[in-house]
Each structure stands twice: as structure tokens, then as C-alpha cells.
Amino acid sequence: MESPPSDDAVPCHFLCPISLQLMTDPVTVATGITYDRRHIHHWLFSRNRDTCPVTNQTLAVKDLTPNLTLRRLIHSWSTTTNYHNIAPIHYTKSHISQLLAAAAAESTSPTPQLIDSLSRLRSVAAESEPTRIQLRAGSTAGFLASVVIANSFLELGVEADHHMSSSRAVDESLAILHHIGLADSDLKKLGTEFVDSLVRVMENYYSNSNSKRDHHQSRAYATILLRSAFRAADPIQLVNARSEIFAAVVGVLRDRISESATKAALKFLIEVSPWGRNRIKAVEGGAVAALIELLLESDHSSSAARRATELAMRGVEVMCGCAEGRAEVVGHAAGLAVVSKKMLRVSHAATDGAVRIVAAVSRYSATKGVVAEMAEVGVVAKLCLLLQVDVSWKSKEKAREVLRAHSRAWRNSPCIPPHLISSFP
């Protein structure tokens, strides 16, 4: 492996204060000093120190915050000078076992020692895949789940310091569970109590204003874990999903926490709602309004944005599988209008979904007022246009079915462009 360049060839702020070697992954500790992750990990974990090497101040919580600005500078410099970064450090099984034992020794009470141990484990989990594989083994998932369960159900009136400590323990545990990834068999073992605790986190359980901090990431992790847990669940669990779960998922959709959280929430609704009476539970939880609002705000500037729009359209389609869902779509002031707007503007998948939504409404919920609205907001014109462009034959057939079903009401409608009259059934 190539040796690092000499000190006089490297900008001083690129050097690790501990070793004077080139940083490859700069992180900042609570004292504001930036170190290379490899070396500060060795100092804190392998040498079991609890102070900042430069200031000698005690680090009560060993948070390592990535210094993204310095990382970009180092990357730019190393690219220019053709310097190759050092490979990331890997922790031994013995070292990880020691960290787990230290965390488990504190039980699940949110003591400073437990939070410190969880913070160490979180940093270790972010290092590399071999490290995460080691963390997945044994009872790590069960222990972390017990921490989440014990600290997410807090009563109102709890002291602010205790509330903050509990929320911090939950944050750290969820981050570790997210980083290491869990197999379906591991998720099943965590049980319904863990699912209930995830819902509590998603519902924004920080009731004390003094303990409200940036916990959006924890809500995102909880949403992703919830979706994974239900993917691994047995059919009886899917059918018996509680209404509170859907309400919590809808809350995540409305709050726009992050792209990953929104994507997980959308997939949850698509995958779980078709089971039993779950569609009705989702509709009662406000799913249709949240999905329509997402469609209204969505753009198509990136593949991720287009994918989110496709998922939202698919979600509305799933909700239209019950009378309550269709009633919400036609009852929303922008329901039919936004579905029509997204046709031919996002992707073939979004267009196909929009046509299926219109077909469901046309077949089961086409009152006189709904038929008139479909003409007013441009649904009829879009259906006529679909017959002239390159879309799937299934979409064209459904468009023809809808147009034929209400041809008497729409034949003389001014919303149909003159050049499309010839294609009207």
C-alpha cells in the first residue's frame, strides 16, 4: 500500500491530529476537533479512551459527525495528486463482542453508559459490510429491539432529562438496526411489541418540547423497518394490521421526512392495504388525501421523483379497490384532476395507473356529477388522446371502455378537441 505523502506536501488541515497522516474519512467530535475516523475509532474504542486527544476534554457522548466539506476537499486534492485512499478499518469479532457486552450490561435503562455504548456500536455499524455481518449474528437485534420497546413508550409528564435520554437511546438503536439490515427470520422474532414501538416513533413520540430535536431520521428508520417487518409477516398478521399503523404511515407521508421514508411508506400502503379490510383502515387514516397531495407536489425532474409519483399513483389505485377509497378520490377537489394531469407526463407506468383509476371510478362510482366533472377537468380529453399515442394496448382498451360507457354524456362535450372527435367511440 502506498505511503502517505510527506507533511510538507499535504495541506495541514488534511492531516489527522493524532497521527499526522492524511485523513480519508474526516469526522468531528463533540469538542469541534476533526479527526480521521480510523484513528479516532482506535483511540476511543481499541484504547478505550474517553477524552478528546487534542483538548483532553471528556467526551460524554462519542458522536462522530462526518465533516462533509473537508471530505470533499480531500477527495478533490487526492484526485488531483493521484493519491489513493487508505482502505477502511474492519473490527474484529472480539472487539464487537466487547461493545455488545458493554451495552447489554446496562440493561435497557437510558443511562449515559448505555447511550455511550450504543453510540459506539452505531459508529462501528456504519464502517463496513463485514462489520455489519458480525453485528447481525447472535442476539444483537433482539437487544436493540428491547431498548426501543423500553424507551419509546413514555408517559406525559416524564422529566425532560429522562425523556431526552430515552429518545436518544431509541435513535441510536434504530440507526444500528437500519445499518446492519435484518433477515426476515430475525424480523419475525422481534414480535408485535417491537412493531408497536416503531409506530410510536413514527407518531412523533417526542411530546416534551425541550427534547424535540432533529429526529426525522429516526422516524425514517422506523418507517423502513416497519415496512420490512410486514414484508416478513405471516398472512394472519397482515390481515390484522391495526388502524393506528396506517395512521402513522400516513403521517410520515404528510410530513415529507425524507425520500427514503416516503418511498417506504408508499410501498407499505401498496403491499399491506390489499389484505383483508386494510384498504378501509388506510382510507380512514387519511391515505387518499395524503397520496393526492403528494401527486400535486411531485415533479418529474429526476428518476427518484418519477418513481415516487408512480408509487403514489399506484397507491391511489389500490385505495380505489374499495368504495370508501373511490369516494375519497372523487370527493377530493383535486382527485380526478391530478390523476388526469399525470397522464402522459410522467412515465408509461404512471399513465397506466391513472387509466386504471379512472376506469375504476367510471365503473363503480360514476354518478352524474362525477361524469360531468371528468369532462370538466380534462379526463375525457386525455382518454381520447391516449387512443392516438404510443401507450400500452391495455390502457387503450380501458380508455375505450370508459369512453363507450359514457358516450352519450360526453359526445357533445366542448372539452373534446375537434380533431379527436373522429376517434371518439
Secondary structure, 3 states (H helix, E strand, C coil): CCCCCCHHHCCHHHECCCCCCECCCEEECCCCCEEEHHHHHHHHHHCCCCECCCCCCECCCCCCEECHHHHHHHHHHHHHHCCCCCCCCCCCHHHHHHHHHHHHCCCCCCCHHHHHHHHHHHHHHCCCHHHHHHHHCCCHHHHHHHHHHHHHCCCCCCCHHHHHHHHHHHHHHHHHHHHHCCCHHHHHHHHHHHHHHHHHHHCCCCCCHHHCCCCHHHHHHHHHHHHHHHHCCCHHHHHCCCHHHHHHHHHHHHHCCCHHHHHHHHHHHHHHCCCCCHHHHHHHCCHHHHHHHHHHHCCCCCHHHHHHHHHHHHHHHHHCCCHHHHHHHHHCCCHHHHHHHHCCCCCHHHHHHHHHHHHHHHHHCCCHHHHHHHHHCCHHHHHHHHCCCCCCHHHHHHHHHHHHHCHHHHCCCCCCCHHHHHHCC
